[in-house]
Every structure is written in C-alpha cells, then in structure tokens.
Amino acid sequence: MSSSENARKRDMSQGFLRQRRNLLLISILVPLFYFSEASIEKVNFFGTIITLKKQELVYFLMFIFYGYFFLRYWQYYREEIHTQDIGKALKSSMFKLEMYFFRKIAFDRAEVFGSETKSVSFASKRATFVFGYNTSLNVPDEYISIFTRKIFAFIGIGPNDGRFVTDQEKEEREGFFKEKYDQIAKYWERVESANDSIGMFKTSIKYNIFRVLIYRVVGIYRFIIHQSYFTDYQFPFVLALISILSIATGVIWEMYY
C-alpha cells in the first residue's frame, strides 16, 4: 500500500477533526480547573494584560466555551458523511448474536426436510441489518408473557438458482411433505408462496428477553471494542458528558456535605 493510500476507507474531515480536538480539550480542562482549584490571574488579550480577581468569571467563561465547542461538534457530527453509517454498524453488531441464535434454531428444525436446499428469512428489520437482505415485512415480535416473546422465521424448500421445478418434481416434493407431515407440523406451518417452485413454511421461535438483552449488550461491547466508530465519533460526547456530570456532582457534594 502506497503512502498516499488510506489505511481504511473512511477518514474524518479536517473541520470535524478541529471540532473534535476542541471538545476533547475543553472536556478535560473544565473539570481539571474545578477540582484542582487552579486559577488564572492574568490574560494577555491582544497585547493588553487583563488581571482577573474573580475566579468565578474564569469558570463562567470556560463553561461558555464548553457549550460552544459542544454545539460545534454536534453540528459537524451531523454533517459528517460517515456518521450516517454508525447506526447501521451498531445495529448490525447489536442484533448479530440474537439473529444467529434464531437462525440456528430454524436450521435445526429444518433438518426434517432432509437435504433439500433451504433458505431462512425473518419477518423483522433486525435481520436486514445482520444478513443484508431486504424485507418488506416488519412483524413485531409477539408477546407471550412478561419475559417471553416469539419471533417468526420463514424457510424456503426448493431450488435457489432461480429455476422453476418441473411438475414431476413438484409432485415428488408435495408427496414428501405429506409423508413427513407429522414431523413437519411439529414446528412448521405451510404458507403460500408467490413462487410455486418453492415450498414456504413458517415457524415461531420463543425466547427469553433477558437472553436477547445479554446478546445485545455483548454486541454493543463488541461494537465499541472492535470498531473505531465509537472512539472516532461518540467518545468525545461521552467525555463531555462525564466532564459536566462530574462537576455537577462536585457542586452538589460541596452544597450538602
């Protein structure tokens, strides 16, 4: 790779980098000045020496700069091209474990169909972020109990190369479905298909919401650790919020303790 090539496909713009730097610096300086009780006594303003007797004014000015830099970073953040991909990357990572878990269950249940070509899809937008296919369906997970839900999966039995099966192949396939009816009906329900070359079936997969919650937390953790989106774009927001919350906590502590 030549020196002129980027190590990755996305780079932050120079304007965005300036605002990012400013917000990071002010987010460190504000609590540093407050908790260390540092003071600024003189300021050189275009050659004029200004003596500051009230340190409260220094804190006030720093908070003004803090608000300004926070606003500027937010504006540049919204205008940055690559931030539009953050939501997709986060959802893909957050939903990945649960969707792979559901897909494995669907494939395990599909063993009853034998060696027929199988394709699994879900009537949920979550599958779009993980598996990449588009779905016009977005069926909400069905409520079972306070801690239990179920998601719907669909499976296609037949050729996936776009060809149409012959009438004889259809008869053989339908005969197979009838022969295995009791086993198939245990988990699968026959549904109509726009392509009669494909036999479509639907199954519902029950899950505990806490299992899914753990999967999503792990997915978010992987997003933060394995991808640079967080450290590039979200971390300045996190540091800025920690900065202001730490000062607010310090003020409340001094007032009551």
C-alpha positions as CSV (number, residue, x, y, z in Angstrom):
1,M,0.0,0.0,0.0
2,S,1.5,3.4,-1.0
3,S,1.9,6.2,1.5
4,S,-0.8,8.2,-0.3
5,E,-3.4,5.5,0.3
6,N,-5.6,5.5,3.4
7,A,-5.4,2.6,5.8
8,R,-9.2,2.5,5.8
9,K,-11.9,3.7,3.5
10,R,-13.2,6.4,5.8
11,D,-11.3,9.4,7.1
12,M,-12.6,12.3,9.2
13,S,-12.7,15.7,7.6
14,Q,-10.3,18.4,8.8
15,G,-13.1,20.6,10.0
16,F,-14.5,17.8,12.0
17,L,-11.1,16.9,13.5
18,R,-10.7,20.5,14.7
19,Q,-14.1,20.5,16.5
20,R,-13.3,17.0,17.9
21,R,-10.0,18.3,19.3
22,N,-11.6,21.4,20.8
23,L,-14.3,19.4,22.6
24,L,-11.9,16.9,23.9
25,L,-9.6,19.6,25.3
26,I,-12.3,21.7,26.9
27,S,-13.9,18.5,28.4
28,I,-10.6,17.8,30.1
29,L,-9.7,21.4,31.1
30,V,-13.1,22.3,32.8
31,P,-13.1,19.5,35.5
32,L,-9.3,19.9,35.8
33,F,-9.6,23.5,36.7
34,Y,-12.5,22.9,39.0
35,F,-11.2,20.0,41.1
36,S,-7.6,21.2,41.2
37,E,-8.7,24.7,42.2
38,A,-6.3,26.2,39.6
39,S,-6.5,29.9,39.0
40,I,-5.8,32.3,36.1
41,E,-4.7,35.7,37.3
42,K,-3.7,37.4,34.1
43,V,-4.7,37.2,30.5
44,N,-2.9,38.7,27.5
45,F,-5.6,40.0,25.2
46,F,-4.1,41.4,22.0
47,G,-1.2,42.9,24.0
48,T,-3.3,44.1,26.8
49,I,-2.8,42.4,30.2
50,I,-6.0,41.8,32.0
51,T,-5.9,41.0,35.7
52,L,-8.7,38.6,36.9
53,K,-9.6,39.0,40.5
54,K,-12.7,36.9,40.5
55,Q,-12.1,33.3,39.5
56,E,-15.8,32.7,39.1
57,L,-15.5,34.7,35.9
58,V,-12.9,32.2,34.6
59,Y,-15.2,29.3,35.3
60,F,-18.1,31.1,33.6
61,L,-16.0,31.7,30.5
62,M,-14.8,28.1,30.4
63,F,-18.4,26.9,30.6
64,I,-19.3,29.3,27.7
65,F,-16.5,27.8,25.6
66,Y,-17.6,24.3,26.7
67,G,-21.2,24.9,25.4
68,Y,-19.9,26.5,22.2
69,F,-17.5,23.6,21.4
70,F,-20.1,21.0,22.3
71,L,-22.6,22.7,19.9
72,R,-20.0,23.0,17.1
73,Y,-19.0,19.3,17.5
74,W,-22.7,18.3,17.3
75,Q,-23.2,20.4,14.1
76,Y,-20.1,18.9,12.4
77,Y,-21.0,15.4,13.7
78,R,-24.4,15.7,11.9
79,E,-22.8,16.9,8.7
80,E,-20.0,14.3,8.6
81,I,-20.7,11.7,5.9
82,H,-19.5,8.6,7.7
83,T,-21.6,9.2,10.8
84,Q,-24.6,8.1,8.7
85,D,-23.2,4.6,8.7
86,I,-22.8,4.4,12.5
87,G,-26.4,3.4,13.2
88,K,-26.3,0.6,10.7
89,A,-23.0,-0.7,12.1
90,L,-24.2,-0.5,15.6
91,K,-27.5,-2.3,14.9
92,S,-25.6,-5.0,12.9
93,S,-23.4,-5.7,15.8
94,M,-26.1,-5.4,18.4
95,F,-28.6,-7.8,16.7
96,K,-26.0,-10.2,15.3
97,L,-25.8,-12.7,18.2
98,E,-29.6,-13.0,18.7
99,M,-30.3,-13.4,14.9
100,Y,-27.6,-16.1,14.5
101,F,-29.2,-17.8,17.6
102,F,-32.6,-17.7,16.0
103,R,-31.3,-18.8,12.6
104,K,-29.5,-21.8,14.2
105,I,-32.8,-22.9,15.8
106,A,-34.6,-22.5,12.5
107,F,-32.0,-24.6,10.7
108,D,-32.1,-27.3,13.4
109,R,-35.8,-27.5,13.0
110,A,-35.4,-27.7,9.2
111,E,-33.5,-31.0,9.4
112,V,-36.8,-32.7,8.9
113,F,-36.8,-31.5,5.3
114,G,-33.7,-33.6,4.6
115,S,-31.1,-32.4,2.0
116,E,-33.5,-30.0,0.2
117,T,-32.0,-26.6,-0.4
118,K,-33.1,-24.3,2.4
119,S,-33.1,-20.5,2.9
120,V,-34.1,-18.9,6.1
121,S,-35.5,-15.4,6.4
122,F,-37.1,-13.4,9.2
123,A,-40.1,-11.1,9.2
124,S,-38.1,-8.5,11.1
125,K,-36.0,-5.5,10.2
126,R,-33.3,-6.8,12.6
127,A,-32.5,-9.4,10.0
128,T,-31.8,-6.7,7.4
129,F,-29.0,-5.2,9.5
130,V,-27.4,-8.6,10.2
131,F,-27.9,-10.7,7.0
132,G,-28.2,-7.8,4.5
133,Y,-31.3,-8.9,2.6
134,N,-34.3,-6.5,2.2
135,T,-37.6,-7.5,3.7
136,S,-40.9,-5.8,3.1
137,L,-42.2,-7.4,6.3
138,N,-41.6,-6.0,9.8
139,V,-43.7,-8.1,12.1
140,P,-43.2,-7.1,15.7
141,D,-42.2,-10.0,18.0
142,E,-45.3,-11.5,19.5
143,Y,-45.9,-11.1,23.2
144,I,-46.2,-14.4,25.2
145,S,-45.6,-13.3,28.8
146,I,-43.8,-10.6,30.7
147,F,-40.4,-12.2,30.0
148,T,-41.1,-14.2,26.8
149,R,-41.6,-13.2,23.2
150,K,-41.5,-15.1,19.9
151,I,-40.1,-14.2,16.5
152,F,-41.3,-15.6,13.2
153,A,-38.9,-17.3,10.7
154,F,-39.7,-18.5,7.2
155,I,-37.9,-21.2,5.3
156,G,-38.0,-21.9,1.6
157,I,-37.6,-25.5,0.4
158,G,-36.6,-25.8,-3.3
159,P,-34.0,-24.5,-5.8
160,N,-32.3,-21.3,-5.0
161,D,-30.8,-20.8,-8.5
162,G,-34.0,-19.1,-9.9
163,R,-35.1,-22.1,-12.0
164,F,-38.6,-23.5,-11.9
165,V,-39.1,-27.1,-11.0
166,T,-41.0,-29.5,-13.2
167,D,-44.4,-30.8,-12.4
168,Q,-42.9,-34.2,-11.6
169,E,-40.5,-32.5,-9.1
170,K,-43.4,-30.7,-7.5
171,E,-45.4,-33.9,-7.1
172,E,-42.4,-35.6,-5.6
173,R,-41.9,-32.7,-3.2
174,E,-45.5,-32.5,-2.2
175,G,-45.5,-36.2,-1.6
176,F,-42.5,-35.8,0.7
177,F,-44.3,-33.1,2.6
178,K,-47.3,-35.3,3.1
179,E,-45.2,-38.2,4.2
180,K,-43.3,-36.1,6.8
181,Y,-46.4,-34.1,7.8
182,D,-46.4,-35.1,11.5
183,Q,-42.7,-34.2,11.9
184,I,-43.0,-31.0,9.9
185,A,-46.2,-29.9,11.6
186,K,-44.4,-30.1,15.0
187,Y,-42.6,-26.8,14.2
188,W,-43.6,-25.6,10.8
189,E,-46.8,-24.2,9.2
190,R,-47.3,-24.2,5.4
191,V,-47.7,-20.7,4.0
192,E,-48.5,-19.5,0.5
193,S,-45.6,-18.6,-1.8
194,A,-45.5,-16.3,-4.8
195,N,-43.1,-18.8,-6.4
196,D,-44.7,-22.3,-6.6
197,S,-41.2,-23.7,-7.2
198,I,-40.5,-23.0,-3.5
199,G,-42.3,-24.6,-0.6
200,M,-42.6,-22.0,2.1
201,F,-43.1,-22.7,5.8
202,K,-43.3,-20.6,8.9
203,T,-42.2,-21.3,12.4
204,S,-42.3,-19.3,15.6
205,I,-39.3,-19.2,18.0
206,K,-39.8,-18.4,21.6
207,Y,-37.1,-16.6,23.5
208,N,-36.5,-15.0,26.9
209,I,-36.0,-11.2,26.7
210,F,-33.1,-11.4,29.2
211,R,-31.2,-13.7,26.8
212,V,-31.7,-11.3,24.0
213,L,-30.7,-8.4,26.3
214,I,-27.4,-10.1,27.1
215,Y,-26.8,-10.7,23.4
216,R,-27.3,-7.1,22.7
217,V,-25.1,-5.8,25.5
218,V,-22.3,-8.1,24.2
219,G,-23.0,-6.8,20.7
220,I,-22.6,-3.2,21.8
221,Y,-19.4,-4.1,23.7
222,R,-18.0,-5.7,20.5
223,F,-19.0,-2.6,18.5
224,I,-17.1,-0.4,21.0
225,I,-14.0,-2.6,21.1
226,H,-13.7,-3.9,17.6
227,Q,-14.7,-0.9,15.5
228,S,-13.3,2.6,15.6
229,Y,-16.7,4.3,15.1
230,F,-17.1,4.8,18.8
231,T,-13.7,6.2,19.6
232,D,-13.8,8.4,16.5
233,Y,-17.2,9.9,16.8
234,Q,-19.1,9.0,20.1
235,F,-16.2,9.1,22.6
236,P,-16.0,13.0,22.6
237,F,-19.7,13.1,23.5
238,V,-19.2,10.6,26.4
239,L,-16.2,12.5,27.7
240,A,-18.0,15.8,27.5
241,L,-21.0,14.4,29.5
242,I,-18.7,12.8,32.1
243,S,-17.0,16.2,32.5
244,I,-20.1,18.1,33.2
245,L,-21.6,15.4,35.4
246,S,-18.5,15.2,37.5
247,I,-18.6,19.0,38.1
248,A,-22.3,18.9,38.9
249,T,-21.6,16.0,41.4
250,G,-18.8,18.1,43.0
251,V,-21.1,21.1,43.3
252,I,-23.9,19.1,44.9
253,W,-21.4,17.5,47.3
254,E,-20.0,20.8,48.4
255,M,-23.5,22.2,49.0
256,Y,-24.7,19.3,51.2
257,Y,-21.5,17.9,52.7
